[in-house]
Amino acid sequence: MALVKEQAAAVKALLSQLPKVDLHVHLDGSVKPETLIELAKEQGEPMQLESDAELLAQMKVEDHCESLKEYLDKFSFVLPYLQTGAAIERVAFEVVEQAAKENVRYIEVRFAPQLHRMQGLSNHEAISHVIAGLKRGEQAFGTIARAIIICLRSHAEHLNIDVVEEAARFYKRGVVAVDLAGDEASFPAIKFRQLFERARQLGLPITIHAGEAAGAENVKVAITELGATRIGHGVRMLEDPEVVGLVKEKQIPLEMCPLSNIQTKAVTGWGTYPIRRYMEEGIIVTVNTDNRTVSDTTIQKEYELLMDHCGLSLDDIGTIIMNGIKAAFLEETKKLELIASFSAELHARGIQA
């Protein structure tokens, strides 16, 4: 037993030393609880909570979460405090800080600017402040940080068009792509063909949340109709072998978020989590946190869970890490530099990727 514990500790220590990537992490799902308390006080609305446990219950999902819809309810508690430029800039900075502590060298932080306009911020101002926070984080901690701008399934098309056009103004100035998120089951991907046609006209790379709360068809439409070159989650692709074949043929990377997928019941449990099957079939998989606070997770925790529950090896984790940096929406010169440095570091640790 002591030997097993020693081996587990050695694996954790090695994982902590590896360079890492997080391509799918939401700003408003990764707010530190202590920061939210401070923001509430600064904004003149201190929280009337009895204990830290009560606060965490509002911000973190419970094990008995029944659906993506229930999971998304946690965001409504946090959002009222993220309505000023200073607040979202601080949170963006702190997401980079959290990632850097795990040796994450590159992170793409996604957010929906239209959710931060209750007190008068424009889309332009919201994006500006988040990029400013990410840049400060990059300068302070050395982790390269970029933004992905989210359109929301539940919003009117003209509102989403405004977001896409604003994102284009910041493209290659901190913004690297646009996304579609929200209640996938109620708003299938096909409804957003015109929106993402506009994004393509503007030259924006596209990733789409698909195959999470709804079936494989949404993944197919995201790729063939919306122009997605990456897919967020994609855990339900196995419902249609044709879609699995499409993703493999086009080499579309998946932004998988294991713990979140378990919590939202996108899959029934670890026994059916498809990551090993995908890897065996030649699908490009990346592993990400999704929502650091809501899911109570870190990128290292995600790796450890996959090793414990899905039988992944250190070499598998190395492959996933390299997949992540190769799939990054990062300017080519910097991406090639990171690919080379990641490869060298993994090799030096004895990891074949």
TORLUM-628358 format. One line per 10 residues: number of its first residue (from 1); for each residue y, z, x of C-alpha. Coordinates in Angstrom, 2 decimals. Layout:
N
NUM	Y,Z,X ~ ...
//
This chain:
353
1	0.00,0.00,0.00 ~ 2.41,0.89,2.83 ~ 1.71,-2.46,4.48 ~ 2.43,-4.33,1.25 ~ 5.74,-2.51,0.91 ~ 6.62,-3.32,4.50 ~ 5.83,-6.99,3.95 ~ 7.94,-7.08,0.77 ~ 10.83,-5.43,2.60 ~ 10.55,-7.98,5.43
11	10.65,-10.88,2.96 ~ 13.74,-9.41,1.26 ~ 15.43,-8.96,4.62 ~ 14.68,-12.57,5.55 ~ 15.93,-13.86,2.20 ~ 19.18,-11.97,2.67 ~ 19.76,-13.78,5.96 ~ 19.23,-17.29,4.62 ~ 22.19,-19.56,3.83 ~ 22.41,-20.06,0.07
21	23.95,-22.27,-2.62 ~ 24.95,-21.48,-6.21 ~ 25.73,-24.61,-8.23 ~ 25.68,-23.14,-11.74 ~ 27.68,-19.94,-12.24 ~ 30.12,-19.24,-15.07 ~ 33.43,-17.55,-14.34 ~ 33.59,-15.50,-17.54 ~ 29.96,-14.43,-17.22 ~ 30.50,-13.02,-13.74
31	33.34,-10.51,-14.20 ~ 32.80,-7.21,-12.41 ~ 32.81,-4.29,-14.91 ~ 35.26,-2.28,-12.82 ~ 37.61,-5.27,-12.75 ~ 37.52,-5.58,-16.53 ~ 38.53,-1.91,-16.87 ~ 41.48,-2.47,-14.52 ~ 42.56,-5.65,-16.29 ~ 42.51,-3.85,-19.63
41	44.76,-1.08,-18.26 ~ 47.13,-3.56,-16.59 ~ 47.45,-5.47,-19.87 ~ 48.25,-2.31,-21.83 ~ 44.97,-2.28,-23.73 ~ 42.80,0.36,-22.06 ~ 39.22,0.39,-23.29 ~ 38.13,3.16,-25.61 ~ 34.65,3.61,-24.21 ~ 32.64,6.80,-23.89
51	30.77,5.90,-20.70 ~ 29.97,3.29,-18.08 ~ 26.72,2.69,-19.92 ~ 28.64,1.73,-23.05 ~ 30.71,-0.77,-21.06 ~ 27.64,-2.30,-19.44 ~ 25.98,-2.63,-22.84 ~ 28.92,-4.81,-23.92 ~ 28.85,-6.97,-20.78 ~ 25.16,-7.29,-19.91
61	22.33,-8.70,-21.98 ~ 19.45,-6.46,-22.99 ~ 15.79,-7.27,-22.39 ~ 15.31,-7.79,-26.12 ~ 17.88,-10.61,-26.34 ~ 16.46,-13.09,-28.85 ~ 18.35,-16.34,-28.26 ~ 21.03,-18.26,-26.38 ~ 23.40,-17.59,-29.28 ~ 22.94,-13.82,-28.90
71	23.35,-14.15,-25.13 ~ 26.65,-16.01,-25.58 ~ 28.01,-13.19,-27.76 ~ 28.56,-11.11,-24.59 ~ 31.38,-13.43,-23.58 ~ 33.50,-12.56,-26.62 ~ 33.93,-9.00,-25.31 ~ 35.29,-10.16,-21.94 ~ 37.46,-13.15,-22.88 ~ 40.43,-11.27,-24.43
81	41.15,-9.82,-20.98 ~ 41.02,-13.23,-19.25 ~ 44.12,-14.73,-20.83 ~ 46.62,-14.50,-17.98 ~ 46.88,-16.53,-14.81 ~ 46.65,-13.38,-12.68 ~ 43.46,-12.25,-14.43 ~ 41.51,-15.49,-14.08 ~ 42.73,-16.00,-10.52 ~ 41.49,-12.53,-9.60
91	38.11,-13.06,-11.25 ~ 37.69,-16.42,-9.48 ~ 38.45,-14.77,-6.14 ~ 35.92,-12.02,-6.87 ~ 33.16,-14.46,-7.81 ~ 33.48,-15.93,-4.31 ~ 33.52,-12.42,-2.88 ~ 30.29,-11.52,-4.71 ~ 28.60,-14.71,-3.56 ~ 29.67,-14.30,0.06
101	27.97,-10.89,0.21 ~ 24.67,-12.72,-0.33 ~ 25.38,-15.34,2.33 ~ 26.13,-18.00,-0.28 ~ 27.87,-20.68,1.78 ~ 28.77,-23.01,-1.08 ~ 29.48,-22.25,-4.73 ~ 30.56,-24.26,-7.76 ~ 32.19,-22.03,-10.39 ~ 32.44,-23.47,-13.88
111	34.73,-22.47,-16.70 ~ 36.29,-23.76,-19.91 ~ 40.11,-23.67,-19.52 ~ 40.60,-23.87,-23.29 ~ 39.06,-20.39,-23.63 ~ 41.89,-18.85,-21.60 ~ 44.87,-20.05,-23.64 ~ 45.28,-17.29,-26.25 ~ 48.48,-16.03,-24.60 ~ 50.06,-19.40,-23.90
121	48.45,-20.72,-20.73 ~ 48.07,-24.49,-20.66 ~ 44.92,-26.20,-19.48 ~ 46.82,-27.19,-16.36 ~ 47.86,-23.62,-15.64 ~ 44.38,-22.22,-16.28 ~ 42.79,-24.71,-13.88 ~ 45.53,-24.13,-11.29 ~ 44.99,-20.36,-11.28 ~ 41.21,-20.58,-11.01
131	41.45,-23.04,-8.13 ~ 43.98,-20.75,-6.44 ~ 41.55,-17.83,-6.74 ~ 38.66,-19.90,-5.39 ~ 40.77,-21.08,-2.45 ~ 41.83,-17.53,-1.62 ~ 38.19,-16.49,-1.77 ~ 37.19,-19.35,0.51 ~ 39.85,-18.37,3.02 ~ 38.94,-14.68,2.89
141	35.15,-14.94,2.96 ~ 34.29,-18.36,4.37 ~ 32.29,-19.50,1.35 ~ 33.28,-23.03,0.29 ~ 34.21,-22.83,-3.40 ~ 34.82,-25.57,-5.94 ~ 35.38,-25.68,-9.73 ~ 33.54,-27.47,-12.52 ~ 35.51,-27.86,-15.75 ~ 33.64,-27.28,-19.02
151	34.07,-29.06,-22.33 ~ 32.75,-27.10,-25.30 ~ 30.33,-28.42,-27.89 ~ 32.04,-26.52,-30.71 ~ 35.52,-27.91,-29.98 ~ 37.17,-30.95,-31.55 ~ 36.96,-34.12,-29.50 ~ 40.71,-34.37,-28.90 ~ 40.71,-30.88,-27.36 ~ 37.87,-31.82,-25.04
161	39.55,-35.11,-24.14 ~ 42.61,-33.13,-23.06 ~ 40.38,-30.98,-20.84 ~ 38.73,-34.01,-19.23 ~ 42.07,-35.65,-18.52 ~ 43.42,-32.45,-17.00 ~ 40.28,-32.06,-14.89 ~ 40.86,-35.57,-13.55 ~ 44.31,-34.54,-12.30 ~ 42.63,-31.90,-10.14
171	39.66,-34.01,-9.05 ~ 39.15,-33.66,-5.29 ~ 41.86,-30.98,-5.32 ~ 39.46,-28.14,-6.12 ~ 37.68,-29.67,-9.13 ~ 34.45,-31.54,-8.43 ~ 32.95,-32.34,-11.87 ~ 33.00,-31.81,-15.64 ~ 30.36,-30.20,-17.83 ~ 29.36,-29.75,-21.47
181	28.29,-26.27,-22.62 ~ 27.92,-24.12,-25.72 ~ 25.58,-24.10,-28.70 ~ 23.23,-26.91,-27.75 ~ 20.97,-26.52,-30.78 ~ 23.84,-27.03,-33.25 ~ 25.69,-29.75,-31.31 ~ 23.30,-32.31,-29.79 ~ 24.39,-34.28,-26.74 ~ 24.65,-37.62,-28.55
191	27.81,-36.40,-30.34 ~ 29.71,-36.46,-27.04 ~ 29.13,-40.04,-25.91 ~ 32.79,-41.06,-26.26 ~ 34.04,-37.93,-24.50 ~ 31.98,-38.54,-21.40 ~ 32.71,-42.25,-21.45 ~ 36.29,-41.13,-20.87 ~ 35.16,-38.85,-18.03 ~ 33.36,-41.77,-16.38
201	36.44,-43.97,-16.74 ~ 38.37,-41.31,-14.85 ~ 35.76,-41.22,-12.08 ~ 34.58,-37.67,-12.73 ~ 31.03,-36.62,-11.79 ~ 29.14,-35.18,-14.78 ~ 26.65,-32.36,-15.29 ~ 25.44,-31.40,-18.76 ~ 23.82,-28.26,-20.17 ~ 20.68,-29.73,-21.74
211	17.07,-28.88,-22.44 ~ 17.84,-25.17,-22.74 ~ 18.32,-24.21,-26.40 ~ 17.28,-27.65,-27.64 ~ 14.58,-30.10,-26.67 ~ 13.92,-32.79,-24.11 ~ 15.79,-35.44,-26.11 ~ 19.09,-33.83,-25.14 ~ 18.20,-34.25,-21.47 ~ 17.44,-37.94,-22.02
221	20.72,-38.51,-23.88 ~ 22.70,-36.57,-21.26 ~ 21.45,-38.95,-18.58 ~ 21.27,-42.29,-20.40 ~ 24.27,-41.94,-22.73 ~ 26.62,-39.38,-21.16 ~ 26.15,-40.32,-17.51 ~ 24.93,-36.95,-16.19 ~ 23.90,-36.98,-12.55 ~ 22.78,-33.33,-12.73
231	21.32,-31.31,-15.60 ~ 22.01,-27.66,-16.32 ~ 18.69,-25.86,-17.01 ~ 16.36,-28.60,-18.29 ~ 13.50,-26.15,-18.87 ~ 12.32,-27.86,-22.06 ~ 11.73,-31.29,-20.51 ~ 7.96,-30.76,-20.58 ~ 8.11,-31.37,-24.33 ~ 8.38,-35.09,-23.51
241	6.60,-36.55,-20.45 ~ 8.82,-39.62,-20.72 ~ 11.88,-37.47,-20.05 ~ 10.17,-35.80,-17.08 ~ 9.47,-39.30,-15.75 ~ 13.10,-40.34,-16.28 ~ 14.45,-37.33,-14.38 ~ 11.98,-37.95,-11.55 ~ 12.70,-41.68,-11.39 ~ 16.47,-41.21,-11.29
251	16.16,-38.16,-9.00 ~ 18.41,-36.05,-11.24 ~ 18.70,-32.51,-9.82 ~ 18.12,-29.62,-12.23 ~ 20.40,-26.57,-12.08 ~ 17.75,-24.00,-13.03 ~ 18.75,-20.42,-13.82 ~ 15.45,-18.52,-14.10 ~ 16.44,-15.04,-15.27 ~ 18.96,-16.41,-17.77
261	16.32,-18.81,-19.13 ~ 13.94,-15.88,-19.66 ~ 16.66,-13.79,-21.33 ~ 17.79,-16.52,-23.73 ~ 14.18,-17.34,-24.68 ~ 14.60,-20.90,-23.45 ~ 11.04,-20.28,-22.25 ~ 8.55,-17.77,-23.66 ~ 8.09,-15.90,-20.40 ~ 7.44,-16.18,-16.68
271	3.97,-17.55,-17.33 ~ 5.47,-20.69,-18.85 ~ 8.45,-21.07,-16.53 ~ 8.16,-24.69,-15.34 ~ 9.70,-24.58,-11.87 ~ 6.44,-24.88,-9.93 ~ 5.25,-27.70,-12.19 ~ 8.54,-29.53,-11.67 ~ 8.35,-29.15,-7.90 ~ 4.77,-30.41,-7.85
281	5.83,-33.46,-9.86 ~ 8.64,-34.32,-7.46 ~ 11.55,-33.12,-9.60 ~ 14.57,-31.91,-7.62 ~ 15.14,-28.29,-8.60 ~ 17.93,-25.96,-7.58 ~ 18.14,-22.25,-8.42 ~ 21.34,-20.57,-9.57 ~ 22.67,-17.37,-11.15 ~ 24.30,-18.74,-14.35
291	26.08,-15.47,-15.20 ~ 26.04,-12.78,-12.57 ~ 27.20,-9.96,-14.83 ~ 25.75,-10.98,-18.20 ~ 22.30,-11.53,-16.65 ~ 22.72,-8.69,-14.11 ~ 21.60,-10.99,-11.33 ~ 22.24,-12.31,-7.84 ~ 20.96,-15.44,-6.14 ~ 18.62,-13.33,-4.00
301	17.25,-11.62,-7.11 ~ 16.51,-15.05,-8.58 ~ 14.55,-16.02,-5.46 ~ 12.61,-12.75,-5.47 ~ 11.70,-13.13,-9.15 ~ 10.37,-16.64,-8.52 ~ 8.27,-15.43,-5.62 ~ 6.92,-12.51,-7.67 ~ 6.29,-14.31,-10.97 ~ 5.84,-17.99,-10.12
311	4.10,-17.75,-6.76 ~ 6.80,-19.55,-4.78 ~ 6.63,-19.26,-1.00 ~ 9.42,-18.88,1.52 ~ 9.03,-22.58,2.29 ~ 9.48,-23.33,-1.43 ~ 12.68,-21.27,-1.42 ~ 13.82,-23.23,1.63 ~ 13.21,-26.48,-0.23 ~ 15.19,-25.20,-3.21
321	18.08,-24.19,-0.95 ~ 18.17,-27.61,0.71 ~ 17.97,-29.28,-2.70 ~ 21.02,-27.26,-3.71 ~ 23.23,-28.30,-0.85 ~ 22.13,-31.95,-1.12 ~ 22.92,-31.91,-4.87 ~ 26.38,-30.37,-4.40 ~ 29.41,-32.13,-5.88 ~ 31.11,-31.72,-2.54
331	33.07,-34.23,-0.47 ~ 30.59,-36.14,1.68 ~ 31.80,-35.10,5.13 ~ 31.60,-31.38,4.38 ~ 28.30,-31.82,2.57 ~ 26.71,-33.51,5.58 ~ 27.95,-30.70,7.82 ~ 26.40,-28.07,5.51 ~ 23.13,-30.00,5.23 ~ 22.84,-30.05,9.02
341	23.73,-26.37,9.45 ~ 21.44,-25.23,6.61 ~ 18.54,-27.24,8.00 ~ 19.03,-25.79,11.46 ~ 19.23,-22.20,10.18 ~ 16.16,-22.50,8.00 ~ 14.20,-24.04,10.87 ~ 15.31,-21.24,13.18 ~ 13.91,-18.73,10.65 ~ 10.58,-20.53,10.63
351	11.05,-22.01,7.17 ~ 9.90,-25.56,6.51 ~ 12.10,-27.22,3.90
//
